[in-house]
Amino acid sequence: MGLLIVHGGAGAPHPDEYAHRQAAVERALDAGWEALAGGALEAVVAAVCRLEDEPALNAGIGASLNRVGNVELDAGLMEGTTLRAGAVGAVRDVRHPVDLARAVMEDSRHVLLVGQGASEFARARGVEACDPAMFVTDRQHRRWQDAADTVGAVARDDLGRTAVAVSTGGMSRKWPGRLGDSPLPGAGFYADDRGGAACGTGVGEGFMRLCLCHLAVMEMAHGMSADQVAEAAVNHLAARVGGSGGIILVDASGRSAAAFNTPFMPWARRDS
């Protein structure tokens, strides 16, 4: 059974933004669903590319600004059949960071590239570049607020293959060069066909300390249901490190779940 879940970040936006964020997630779900025929990896990349184009979300255009007013973007993806993964961090001039993360994965020599080295790799691989100014919107200047949400998607295709992709601008007013959980396999994302796929969102430091997405996938591999793992993961995040955020999951049997402990997390799911 094919299945796709997309989220637009767990956080505390103004209630006036709820509908806009949910609509953005629904558009990304449509984009990912159209690509699912090509496999789980194609679906999550298509969904996250669309999320990076949504100014209401903290990824790509409209991403959070760091303490000096710049955008630094992180992204990662993983497919659960061979455990291939790719990620990039603190990039400023790449149009779709998730595309660059995929290029890193497909190159296979490395898993994570950051900063200027990641930008040079993008140029070498022909990944679309852009002026960093295009990511900065009037909305972000007006609302230079505390935020730490991430966008992402998990999928399982008809062949039982799982995949996950994430993208984020990170925490608002973060120190330049700060990396969160989003480019770190096991922390902000993880996929293994034996258990499923997990994607986190929220304040990344808690996810990193717990390696939460790896833990979630391993618990599903050991027999816990997606519903049980989602609630347990969010509770563990809060109880162990005082963390806030959310998680979306799909297990090896095609069951899915979402959970969060923040005021809002727009998400949507579709299956065949």
C-alpha positions in Angstrom: 0.0 0.0 0.0 1.3 3.4 -0.9 1.2 6.0 1.9 2.5 9.6 2.3 2.4 11.9 5.3 3.5 15.6 5.1 3.9 18.1 8.0 4.6 21.8 8.0 6.3 22.2 11.4 5.3 21.9 15.1 5.3 25.2 16.9 3.2 28.1 18.2 2.3 30.3 15.2 -0.4 33.0 15.5 -3.8 31.3 15.1 -4.3 33.5 12.0 -1.6 31.4 10.3 -3.1 28.0 11.0 -5.2 27.9 7.8 -2.4 29.1 5.6 0.0 26.6 6.9 -2.4 23.7 6.6 -3.2 24.7 3.0 0.5 24.7 2.2 0.8 21.2 3.6 -2.1 20.0 1.5 -0.5 21.4 -1.6 2.7 19.5 -0.8 0.7 16.4 -0.2 -0.7 16.6 -3.7 2.8 17.2 -5.2 4.2 14.2 -3.3 1.3 11.9 -4.1 1.7 12.6 -7.8 5.3 11.5 -7.5 4.7 8.3 -5.5 4.4 6.1 -8.5 8.2 6.6 -8.9 8.8 5.3 -5.4 8.8 6.5 -1.8 12.0 8.6 -2.3 10.5 10.5 -5.2 7.4 11.3 -3.2 9.1 12.7 -0.2 11.5 14.8 -2.3 8.6 16.2 -4.4 6.6 17.0 -1.2 9.5 18.8 0.5 10.5 20.7 -2.6 7.0 22.1 -2.6 7.2 22.9 1.1 10.4 24.9 0.4 8.4 27.1 -1.9 5.8 28.0 0.7 6.4 31.4 2.3 4.3 30.5 5.3 6.6 27.7 6.4 10.1 27.7 7.9 12.0 26.1 5.0 13.4 27.7 1.8 11.5 30.9 1.0 10.4 32.6 4.2 12.7 30.5 6.5 13.7 31.8 9.9 16.5 34.4 10.1 19.6 33.9 12.3 20.8 36.5 14.7 22.4 38.6 12.0 19.4 38.5 9.7 20.6 35.8 7.3 18.9 32.6 6.2 20.9 29.4 6.7 19.1 26.3 5.5 19.4 22.6 6.5 17.9 19.5 4.8 18.3 15.8 4.8 16.8 12.6 3.3 17.1 8.9 3.7 15.7 5.8 2.0 15.1 2.7 4.1 16.0 -0.1 1.8 19.8 0.5 1.6 20.1 3.1 4.3 21.5 5.7 1.9 21.3 9.2 3.4 22.3 12.7 2.4 22.2 16.0 4.2 23.3 19.6 4.0 23.6 22.3 6.6 23.9 26.1 6.8 23.6 26.6 3.0 22.5 30.0 1.8 22.5 30.0 -2.0 20.8 26.8 -3.1 17.2 27.0 -4.4 16.0 23.7 -3.0 18.2 22.4 -0.2 16.5 19.0 -0.3 17.7 18.6 -3.9 21.2 19.2 -2.8 20.8 16.7 0.0 19.7 14.2 -2.6 22.8 14.9 -4.7 25.0 14.3 -1.7 23.2 10.9 -1.1 23.5 9.9 -4.8 27.2 10.9 -4.9 27.6 8.4 -2.0 31.1 9.5 -0.8 29.6 11.6 2.1 26.5 11.9 4.1 26.6 15.5 5.3 28.1 18.7 3.7 27.8 22.1 5.3 28.4 25.8 4.5 30.6 26.9 1.6 31.7 23.3 0.8 28.0 22.3 0.3 27.5 25.3 -2.0 30.6 24.4 -4.1 29.3 20.8 -4.3 26.0 22.1 -5.5 27.7 24.1 -8.3 29.8 21.0 -9.3 26.7 18.9 -9.5 24.5 21.4 -11.3 22.0 21.8 -8.4 20.0 25.0 -8.9 21.6 28.0 -7.2 20.0 31.4 -6.2 20.6 34.7 -4.6 20.3 34.3 -0.8 18.1 37.4 -0.8 15.2 35.4 -2.4 14.7 33.5 0.8 14.1 36.6 3.0 10.5 37.8 3.0 8.8 40.8 4.5 7.0 38.4 6.8 10.2 37.1 8.3 11.5 40.7 9.0 8.2 41.6 10.6 8.1 38.4 12.7 11.7 37.9 13.7 10.4 35.7 16.5 11.4 32.5 18.3 10.6 29.6 16.0 12.0 26.2 15.5 9.8 24.3 13.2 10.8 22.0 10.3 9.0 20.7 7.3 9.1 17.1 6.2 7.5 14.0 4.7 7.6 10.2 5.2 6.4 7.7 2.6 6.0 4.0 2.0 5.5 2.8 -1.6 3.7 -0.3 -3.0 7.0 -2.3 -2.9 7.3 -1.6 0.9 10.2 0.9 0.4 10.3 3.7 2.9 11.8 7.2 2.7 11.9 10.4 4.6 12.9 14.0 3.7 13.2 17.2 5.9 14.1 20.8 5.4 14.3 23.8 7.7 15.6 27.3 8.3 16.3 26.3 11.9 15.7 28.4 15.0 15.0 32.1 14.7 17.9 34.2 15.9 20.2 31.2 16.0 23.9 31.7 16.1 25.4 31.7 12.6 26.6 28.2 11.8 24.2 26.4 14.1 23.0 23.0 12.9 19.9 21.4 14.3 18.6 17.9 14.1 17.3 18.2 10.5 20.6 17.3 8.7 21.5 14.6 11.2 20.3 11.0 10.3 18.9 9.4 13.4 18.1 12.7 15.1 15.7 14.6 12.9 15.0 11.8 10.3 15.5 8.1 9.9 14.3 5.3 7.6 14.8 1.6 7.7 12.4 -0.7 5.8 12.5 -3.2 8.7 10.8 -0.6 11.0 9.6 2.3 8.9 10.4 6.0 8.6 10.3 8.9 11.1 10.5 12.7 10.7 10.8 15.1 13.6 10.0 18.8 14.0 10.6 21.2 16.8 13.6 22.4 18.8 16.3 20.3 17.4 18.7 20.1 20.3 16.3 17.7 22.1 16.0 15.4 19.1 19.8 15.4 18.8 20.3 14.4 22.5 17.9 11.6 22.2 18.6 10.4 18.6 14.8 10.4 18.6 13.9 9.4 15.0 16.3 6.4 15.1 14.8 5.4 18.4 11.3 5.6 17.0 12.1 3.5 13.9 13.8 0.9 16.1 10.8 0.7 18.4 8.5 0.1 15.4 11.0 -2.6 14.2 10.6 -4.3 17.6 6.8 -4.5 17.2 5.3 -1.3 18.6 2.6 0.3 16.4 3.1 3.7 14.8 0.4 5.2 17.1 2.2 3.9 20.2 5.6 5.1 19.0 4.4 8.6 18.0 2.9 9.3 21.4 5.8 7.7 23.3 8.4 9.6 21.3 6.8 13.0 22.0 6.3 12.1 25.7 9.9 11.0 25.9 11.1 14.2 24.3 9.2 16.3 26.9 10.0 14.1 30.0 13.7 13.4 29.3 15.0 16.7 28.0 12.1 19.1 28.3 11.7 19.3 24.6 8.9 20.4 22.4 8.0 19.3 18.9 6.3 16.6 16.9 6.8 13.5 14.8 5.3 11.8 11.8 5.8 8.0 11.3 5.0 5.2 8.9 5.8 1.6 9.9 6.8 -1.4 7.8 3.2 -2.5 7.6 1.9 0.8 6.2 0.4 2.1 9.4 1.0 5.8 10.1 0.7 8.3 12.9 1.5 11.8 14.0 1.9 13.4 17.4 3.0 16.7 18.8 3.1 18.6 22.1 3.0 22.2 20.7 -0.1 24.3 20.1 -0.1 23.4 16.4 1.4 21.1 13.7 -0.2 21.2 10.3 0.0 17.7 8.7 -1.9 15.6 6.1 -1.9 12.0 5.1 -3.0 10.0 2.1 -2.9 6.3 1.2 -4.0 4.1 -1.7 
